[in-house]
């Protein structure tokens, strides 16, 4: 049964795990929770980022033998509800770590947040509102 304590994993392919790691750790401030440390034929390279103890994390994969091209759309969003205005220093860190500030497809996110595309083109929305 699904309840509020279930674990959530958002999984996406990545062209470059090192670039994805830089964006999520140096830019967003997440920790590396797990990574593959040795190339194993037939298996994906894997990077998991998140916050220790959180019930969610982001899994990024790369298969050098059969690479998958990321195919994000303007509505593929990873939204973080900050509950406060988005600080300029956070935006600057994300851009310095390989992100690109982009306009949001949805006017709601434009009004209440900042949208940053990660190195693979997936969109992170930093929302100034709260959730719940």
C-alpha positions as a Python dict, from the first residue, in 0.01 Angstrom:
ca = {
    (1, 'X'): (0, 0, 0),
    (2, 'X'): (117, 352, -72),
    (3, 'X'): (137, 577, 232),
    (4, 'X'): (332, 894, 323),
    (5, 'X'): (640, 696, 427),
    (6, 'X'): (706, 518, 94),
    (7, 'X'): (1038, 581, -75),
    (8, 'X'): (1039, 772, -405),
    (9, 'X'): (1305, 748, -673),
    (10, 'X'): (1309, 974, -978),
    (11, 'X'): (1519, 796, -1243),
    (12, 'X'): (1653, 956, -1560),
    (13, 'X'): (1920, 882, -1819),
    (14, 'X'): (2219, 1113, -1841),
    (15, 'X'): (2471, 1182, -2116),
    (16, 'X'): (2742, 1266, -1863),
    (17, 'X'): (2723, 1155, -1500),
    (18, 'X'): (3010, 1382, -1395),
    (19, 'X'): (2825, 1689, -1528),
    (20, 'X'): (2501, 1570, -1365),
    (21, 'X'): (2680, 1519, -1034),
    (22, 'X'): (2831, 1867, -1043),
    (23, 'X'): (2488, 2023, -1109),
    (24, 'X'): (2311, 1831, -831),
    (25, 'X'): (2585, 1851, -567),
    (26, 'X'): (2784, 2172, -620),
    (27, 'X'): (2482, 2352, -764),
    (28, 'X'): (2178, 2226, -577),
    (29, 'X'): (2353, 2106, -262),
    (30, 'X'): (2248, 1740, -269),
    (31, 'X'): (2477, 1461, -153),
    (32, 'X'): (2595, 1160, -349),
    (33, 'X'): (2410, 872, -183),
    (34, 'X'): (2545, 599, -410),
    (35, 'X'): (2746, 555, -726),
    (36, 'X'): (2886, 265, -915),
    (37, 'X'): (3260, 259, -870),
    (38, 'X'): (3361, 10, -1136),
    (39, 'X'): (3246, -39, -1492),
    (40, 'X'): (3062, -372, -1515),
    (41, 'X'): (2990, -494, -1870),
    (42, 'X'): (2617, -518, -1931),
    (43, 'X'): (2526, -288, -1641),
    (44, 'X'): (2451, 83, -1620),
    (45, 'X'): (2676, 336, -1457),
    (46, 'X'): (2470, 482, -1175),
    (47, 'X'): (2463, 795, -961),
    (48, 'X'): (2208, 855, -685),
    (49, 'X'): (2180, 1203, -531),
    (50, 'X'): (1957, 1333, -255),
    (51, 'X'): (1956, 1427, 109),
    (52, 'X'): (2056, 1172, 374),
    (53, 'X'): (1745, 1041, 551),
    (54, 'X'): (1501, 1182, 296),
    (55, 'X'): (1233, 954, 152),
    (56, 'X'): (1330, 1048, -205),
    (57, 'X'): (1634, 1061, -429),
    (58, 'X'): (1726, 1115, -792),
    (59, 'X'): (1887, 829, -982),
    (60, 'X'): (2088, 911, -1292),
    (61, 'X'): (2202, 635, -1523),
    (62, 'X'): (2433, 601, -1818),
    (63, 'X'): (2476, 288, -2027),
    (64, 'X'): (2796, 326, -2229),
    (65, 'X'): (2712, 16, -2433),
    (66, 'X'): (2360, 130, -2526),
    (67, 'X'): (2337, 499, -2435),
    (68, 'X'): (1990, 650, -2400),
    (69, 'X'): (1955, 1007, -2513),
    (70, 'X'): (1765, 1214, -2254),
    (71, 'X'): (1437, 1338, -2402),
    (72, 'X'): (1304, 1600, -2160),
    (73, 'X'): (1003, 1813, -2246),
    (74, 'X'): (911, 2154, -2108),
    (75, 'X'): (677, 1979, -1862),
    (76, 'X'): (927, 1723, -1723),
    (77, 'X'): (982, 1903, -1394),
    (78, 'X'): (1156, 1828, -1068),
    (79, 'X'): (996, 2082, -832),
    (80, 'X'): (1141, 2175, -496),
    (81, 'X'): (917, 2385, -270),
    (82, 'X'): (1149, 2613, -75),
    (83, 'X'): (886, 2814, 112),
    (84, 'X'): (1091, 3130, 67),
    (85, 'X'): (1216, 3346, -220),
    (86, 'X'): (1476, 3178, -439),
    (87, 'X'): (1814, 3326, -351),
    (88, 'X'): (2033, 3470, -624),
    (89, 'X'): (2332, 3277, -485),
    (90, 'X'): (2152, 2944, -540),
    (91, 'X'): (2068, 3038, -898),
    (92, 'X'): (2428, 3147, -955),
    (93, 'X'): (2562, 2817, -812),
    (94, 'X'): (2331, 2611, -1036),
    (95, 'X'): (2436, 2806, -1346),
    (96, 'X'): (2805, 2781, -1250),
    (97, 'X'): (2756, 2404, -1207),
    (98, 'X'): (2629, 2360, -1563),
    (99, 'X'): (2264, 2464, -1542),
    (100, 'X'): (2087, 2709, -1770),
    (101, 'X'): (1815, 2942, -1651),
    (102, 'X'): (1514, 2899, -1882),
    (103, 'X'): (1164, 3043, -1898),
    (104, 'X'): (895, 2811, -1768),
    (105, 'X'): (637, 2665, -2003),
    (106, 'X'): (374, 2711, -1730),
    (107, 'X'): (306, 3069, -1614),
    (108, 'X'): (247, 2941, -1258),
    (109, 'X'): (612, 2837, -1224),
    (110, 'X'): (725, 3162, -1382),
    (111, 'X'): (524, 3355, -1121),
    (112, 'X'): (628, 3148, -817),
    (113, 'X'): (968, 3014, -902),
    (114, 'X'): (1281, 2991, -1107),
    (115, 'X'): (1339, 2722, -1369),
    (116, 'X'): (1686, 2586, -1438),
    (117, 'X'): (1764, 2323, -1702),
    (118, 'X'): (2022, 2067, -1590),
    (119, 'X'): (2306, 1956, -1822),
    (120, 'X'): (2076, 1693, -1978),
    (121, 'X'): (1796, 1945, -2037),
    (122, 'X'): (1564, 1831, -1758),
    (123, 'X'): (1404, 2119, -1571),
    (124, 'X'): (1440, 2194, -1202),
    (125, 'X'): (1187, 2439, -1059),
    (126, 'X'): (1275, 2614, -736),
    (127, 'X'): (940, 2728, -603),
    (128, 'X'): (905, 3004, -345),
    (129, 'X'): (578, 2859, -217),
    (130, 'X'): (519, 2576, 27),
    (131, 'X'): (345, 2249, -33),
    (132, 'X'): (111, 2078, 204),
}
